[in-house]
Amino acid sequence: MHALFAAVALLQVQVRTETKDWKAIQTAHFDVYYPSDALLPRARQFAAWFEEARADLAARTGVEPRRIHVYLYRSYHDLSQASYLGSPRPLHLRVREPARGAERAADFCRPDPRSRALALAEPLRDRIFIHCQASDRWNYWFAKHELAHHVQFEHLFAFRLPGWLIALKDPIVPAWWWEGGADYLAGAFDSGKDQYVRSLAEEGLYDLKELHTPDVLNPHDALAPYHEGAYFWRFLDEKYGAETGRRLFERTDRGLPLASQKPLQAVTGRSREEVERDFIEHLRAGWAPMMAGRGDPTDRLTDT
């Protein structure tokens, strides 16, 4: 029995290259913790990005999250050693994502599981874990995406007691709402994401039921709730009016939407199937100028 307890304990051990002596800077709405004086300039940058992101998200959603504690790490490898990732899965992650075990939390909380990029939001404890990347555009996107999760959580769970209400409601809010919505609010759109959605559309976009949880997706399409979901949110504004996304965000908090398409139907006046047909037609219309003149693949030897 003692050997069993020892083996379980070893699974939680994180190999560290050094101990952390956290320092902190404070802004109006954030406490940003950083491990050494050398990271102070970056901590100031992140603090400014978080304040900028908060102001924009509050204006777009009408929701102001509580004061948040940001833990800034120097690199992906530094963050991957955090004891947080060796502890049991936090409630909001355990509920929102498939039961893959705490050891997989890091893999499922970054936009690309193959990348050296990682950030995590823990709204129940008002915390964000994030690390520095070479691209400041990605640094800002990651900061805003994780902050958007706090905004979403604050909107859905303004009253967090009793805790069983979170466990009851959280699983019925779809992944495309959580992850696609956070990317949409963060403005995380680029040519790489556009290429991903175009390639996915060639084989067939997932419908909203399939984007409800990554459990039913092909493992290679684990990014679909992020990428296709973000494009879907943007499509709602472009097709049905600039405030449609905000109305959907607000409507999702009304009651227990046991059928997750009900808020969507309420704000668009169309059935889920009709909205999904509009979505693919809207995407194809946007891609048409780029695809013009390419012809059928059988008309040429190579695909440009």
C-alpha positions as CSV (number, residue, x, y, z in Angstrom):
1,M,0.0,0.0,0.0
2,H,2.8,2.4,0.9
3,A,4.5,1.6,-2.5
4,L,1.2,2.5,-4.3
5,F,0.9,5.8,-2.5
6,A,4.6,6.6,-3.4
7,A,4.0,5.7,-7.0
8,V,1.0,8.0,-7.2
9,A,3.0,10.8,-5.5
10,L,5.8,10.4,-8.1
11,L,3.3,11.0,-10.9
12,Q,2.7,14.5,-9.5
13,V,6.4,15.4,-9.2
14,Q,7.6,18.2,-11.6
15,V,11.2,18.4,-12.5
16,R,12.4,22.0,-11.9
17,T,15.5,23.7,-13.1
18,E,15.2,26.4,-10.4
19,T,12.9,27.6,-7.7
20,K,10.7,30.6,-8.4
21,D,11.0,33.8,-6.4
22,W,7.9,35.5,-7.7
23,K,7.9,39.3,-8.0
24,A,4.8,41.3,-8.9
25,I,3.6,44.4,-10.5
26,Q,0.1,45.7,-10.1
27,T,-2.2,47.5,-12.6
28,A,-5.8,48.7,-12.2
29,H,-7.2,45.2,-12.8
30,F,-4.3,42.7,-12.7
31,D,-1.5,41.4,-10.5
32,V,1.2,40.2,-12.9
33,Y,3.7,37.8,-11.3
34,Y,7.1,37.2,-12.9
35,P,10.0,35.0,-11.7
36,S,13.1,37.3,-12.0
37,D,14.1,40.9,-12.6
38,A,15.2,40.0,-16.1
39,L,11.6,39.4,-17.0
40,L,10.3,42.7,-15.6
41,P,10.2,44.5,-19.1
42,R,8.1,41.7,-20.5
43,A,5.9,41.7,-17.4
44,R,5.2,45.4,-18.0
45,Q,4.3,44.6,-21.6
46,F,2.0,41.8,-20.7
47,A,0.3,44.0,-18.0
48,A,-0.4,46.7,-20.7
49,W,-1.7,44.1,-23.1
50,F,-4.0,42.6,-20.5
51,E,-5.4,46.1,-19.6
52,E,-5.9,46.9,-23.3
53,A,-7.6,43.5,-23.8
54,R,-9.8,44.0,-20.8
55,A,-11.0,47.4,-21.9
56,D,-11.9,46.1,-25.4
57,L,-13.7,43.0,-24.1
58,A,-15.7,45.0,-21.6
59,A,-16.8,47.3,-24.4
60,R,-17.8,44.5,-26.7
61,T,-19.5,42.2,-24.1
62,G,-20.6,44.5,-21.3
63,V,-18.9,42.1,-18.8
64,E,-16.0,43.2,-16.5
65,P,-14.2,40.2,-15.0
66,R,-12.9,40.3,-11.4
67,R,-9.3,41.1,-10.6
68,I,-7.0,38.5,-12.2
69,H,-3.7,37.2,-11.1
70,V,-1.4,36.5,-14.1
71,Y,1.6,34.2,-13.8
72,L,4.1,35.0,-16.5
73,Y,6.7,32.4,-17.4
74,R,9.8,32.9,-19.6
75,S,9.1,30.1,-22.0
76,Y,6.9,27.1,-22.9
77,H,9.4,24.8,-21.2
78,D,9.4,26.9,-18.0
79,L,5.6,26.9,-17.8
80,S,5.4,23.2,-18.5
81,Q,7.3,22.6,-15.2
82,A,4.6,24.4,-13.2
83,S,3.2,22.4,-10.3
84,Y,-0.2,23.6,-11.6
85,L,0.1,21.2,-14.5
86,G,0.9,18.3,-12.2
87,S,-2.1,18.8,-9.9
88,P,-5.5,17.3,-10.5
89,R,-7.5,19.0,-13.3
90,P,-9.2,22.2,-12.2
91,L,-13.0,22.1,-12.2
92,H,-13.6,24.4,-15.2
93,L,-11.0,22.4,-17.3
94,R,-12.3,19.1,-16.1
95,V,-15.8,20.0,-17.0
96,R,-15.2,21.8,-20.3
97,E,-12.8,19.4,-21.9
98,P,-12.9,15.6,-22.3
99,A,-11.6,13.5,-19.4
100,R,-8.1,13.0,-20.7
101,G,-6.3,13.1,-17.4
102,A,-4.3,15.9,-15.9
103,E,-1.2,14.9,-17.8
104,R,-3.0,15.9,-21.0
105,A,-4.2,19.3,-19.7
106,A,-1.2,21.1,-21.3
107,D,-1.8,19.4,-24.7
108,F,-5.4,20.5,-24.8
109,C,-5.2,24.0,-23.7
110,R,-3.1,25.5,-26.5
111,P,-4.3,26.3,-30.0
112,D,-1.8,23.9,-31.6
113,P,-0.9,20.7,-29.7
114,R,2.3,20.5,-31.8
115,S,3.5,24.0,-31.0
116,R,5.6,25.4,-28.2
117,A,2.8,27.6,-27.1
118,L,0.7,27.2,-24.0
119,A,-1.7,29.4,-21.9
120,L,-4.4,28.4,-19.4
121,A,-7.2,30.2,-17.8
122,E,-8.6,29.3,-14.3
123,P,-11.6,31.5,-13.8
124,L,-12.6,29.8,-10.5
125,R,-9.4,31.2,-8.9
126,D,-9.1,34.3,-11.1
127,R,-5.8,33.1,-12.5
128,I,-4.1,33.0,-15.9
129,F,-0.9,31.1,-16.7
130,I,1.0,32.3,-19.8
131,H,4.5,32.4,-21.1
132,C,6.5,34.6,-23.4
133,Q,6.6,33.8,-27.1
134,A,8.7,35.3,-29.9
135,S,5.7,36.8,-31.6
136,D,4.2,39.8,-29.8
137,R,1.1,39.3,-31.9
138,W,0.7,35.9,-30.5
139,N,1.5,37.1,-27.0
140,Y,-1.4,39.6,-27.2
141,W,-3.7,37.0,-28.8
142,F,-3.0,34.4,-26.1
143,A,-3.5,37.0,-23.4
144,K,-6.8,38.2,-24.8
145,H,-8.0,34.6,-25.5
146,E,-7.5,33.6,-21.9
147,L,-9.0,36.8,-20.6
148,A,-12.0,36.2,-22.9
149,H,-12.5,32.9,-21.0
150,H,-12.8,34.8,-17.8
151,V,-15.3,37.1,-19.4
152,Q,-17.3,34.1,-20.7
153,F,-17.2,32.5,-17.3
154,E,-18.2,35.6,-15.5
155,H,-21.1,36.0,-17.8
156,L,-22.4,32.4,-17.4
157,F,-21.6,32.0,-13.7
158,A,-22.1,35.3,-12.0
159,F,-23.2,33.3,-9.0
160,R,-20.7,30.5,-8.4
161,L,-22.4,28.9,-5.4
162,P,-23.6,26.3,-5.1
163,G,-20.8,24.7,-7.1
164,W,-23.0,22.0,-8.6
165,L,-24.7,24.7,-10.8
166,I,-21.4,25.1,-12.7
167,A,-21.0,21.3,-13.1
168,L,-24.6,21.2,-14.3
169,K,-24.5,24.0,-16.8
170,D,-20.9,24.0,-18.1
171,P,-21.0,20.7,-20.1
172,I,-24.0,21.9,-22.1
173,V,-22.2,25.0,-23.4
174,P,-20.6,23.9,-26.6
175,A,-16.8,24.0,-27.3
176,W,-17.4,26.2,-30.4
177,W,-18.9,28.8,-28.0
178,W,-16.0,28.6,-25.5
179,E,-13.0,28.3,-27.7
180,G,-14.2,29.7,-31.0
181,G,-15.8,32.5,-29.1
182,A,-12.6,33.3,-27.2
183,D,-10.6,33.4,-30.5
184,Y,-13.3,35.6,-32.0
185,L,-13.2,38.0,-29.1
186,A,-9.4,38.0,-29.2
187,G,-9.4,38.8,-33.0
188,A,-7.2,35.8,-33.6
189,F,-7.5,35.6,-37.3
190,D,-4.6,35.1,-39.8
191,S,-3.7,33.4,-43.1
192,G,-2.9,30.2,-41.3
193,K,-6.3,29.9,-39.7
194,D,-7.9,30.8,-43.0
195,Q,-6.0,28.0,-44.7
196,Y,-7.1,25.6,-42.0
197,V,-10.7,26.4,-42.5
198,R,-10.5,26.3,-46.3
199,S,-8.9,22.9,-46.1
200,L,-11.5,21.6,-43.7
201,A,-14.3,22.9,-45.9
202,E,-12.9,20.9,-48.9
203,E,-13.6,17.7,-46.9
204,G,-16.7,19.1,-45.2
205,L,-17.1,21.5,-42.3
206,Y,-18.2,20.1,-39.0
207,D,-21.7,21.0,-38.0
208,L,-22.4,22.7,-34.7
209,K,-23.4,19.4,-33.0
210,E,-20.0,17.9,-33.9
211,L,-18.3,21.0,-32.5
212,H,-20.0,20.7,-29.2
213,T,-17.2,18.6,-27.8
214,P,-13.8,17.5,-29.1
215,D,-14.7,14.0,-28.0
216,V,-16.4,13.3,-31.4
217,L,-13.8,14.9,-33.6
218,N,-11.0,13.3,-35.6
219,P,-7.9,13.9,-33.4
220,H,-6.2,15.8,-36.3
221,D,-9.1,18.2,-36.2
222,A,-8.8,19.1,-32.5
223,L,-8.4,22.7,-33.6
224,A,-11.8,22.9,-35.3
225,P,-13.7,24.3,-32.3
226,Y,-11.1,27.1,-32.2
227,H,-10.7,27.8,-35.9
228,E,-14.1,26.9,-37.4
229,G,-15.8,28.2,-34.3
230,A,-14.1,31.6,-34.6
231,Y,-15.0,31.9,-38.2
232,F,-18.6,31.0,-37.4
233,W,-18.8,33.8,-34.8
234,R,-17.4,36.3,-37.3
235,F,-19.8,35.0,-39.9
236,L,-22.8,35.8,-37.6
237,D,-21.8,39.5,-37.6
238,E,-21.1,39.6,-41.3
239,K,-24.2,37.8,-42.3
240,Y,-26.9,38.8,-39.8
241,G,-25.7,42.2,-38.5
242,A,-22.8,43.6,-36.5
243,E,-24.3,42.9,-33.1
244,T,-25.4,39.3,-33.7
245,G,-22.3,37.8,-32.0
246,R,-22.9,40.0,-28.9
247,R,-26.6,39.0,-28.9
248,L,-25.7,35.4,-29.0
249,F,-23.2,35.9,-26.2
250,E,-25.8,37.5,-24.1
251,R,-28.6,35.1,-25.0
252,T,-26.6,32.0,-23.9
253,D,-26.9,33.0,-20.3
254,R,-30.7,32.8,-20.2
255,G,-31.8,29.7,-18.4
256,L,-30.5,26.3,-19.1
257,P,-30.2,26.0,-22.9
258,L,-30.4,22.2,-23.0
259,A,-30.5,22.4,-26.8
260,S,-27.5,24.5,-27.4
261,Q,-28.8,25.8,-30.8
262,K,-31.8,27.5,-29.1
263,P,-29.9,30.8,-28.4
264,L,-28.6,30.7,-32.0
265,Q,-32.1,30.3,-33.4
266,A,-33.3,33.1,-31.2
267,V,-30.8,35.7,-32.5
268,T,-30.9,34.7,-36.2
269,G,-34.5,33.7,-36.6
270,R,-33.3,30.6,-38.5
271,S,-32.9,26.9,-37.8
272,R,-29.5,25.5,-37.0
273,E,-29.5,23.7,-40.4
274,E,-30.3,26.9,-42.2
275,V,-27.6,28.8,-40.4
276,E,-25.0,26.1,-41.2
277,R,-26.0,26.3,-44.9
278,D,-25.6,30.1,-44.8
279,F,-22.2,29.7,-43.2
280,I,-20.7,27.5,-45.9
281,E,-22.2,29.7,-48.6
282,H,-20.8,32.8,-47.0
283,L,-17.3,31.2,-46.7
284,R,-17.4,30.1,-50.4
285,A,-18.5,33.5,-51.5
286,G,-15.5,35.1,-49.6
287,W,-13.1,32.6,-51.2
288,A,-14.5,32.9,-54.7
289,P,-12.2,35.8,-55.9
290,M,-9.1,33.9,-54.8
291,M,-10.2,30.7,-56.4
292,A,-11.3,32.3,-59.7
293,G,-9.5,31.0,-62.8
294,R,-8.1,27.9,-61.2
295,G,-10.4,25.7,-63.0
296,D,-11.0,22.0,-62.3
297,P,-8.0,20.0,-61.0
298,T,-8.4,17.7,-64.0
299,D,-7.6,20.6,-66.4
300,R,-4.0,20.9,-65.3
301,L,-1.1,18.7,-64.0
302,T,-0.5,20.5,-60.8
303,D,-2.7,22.4,-58.2
304,T,-1.5,25.9,-57.7
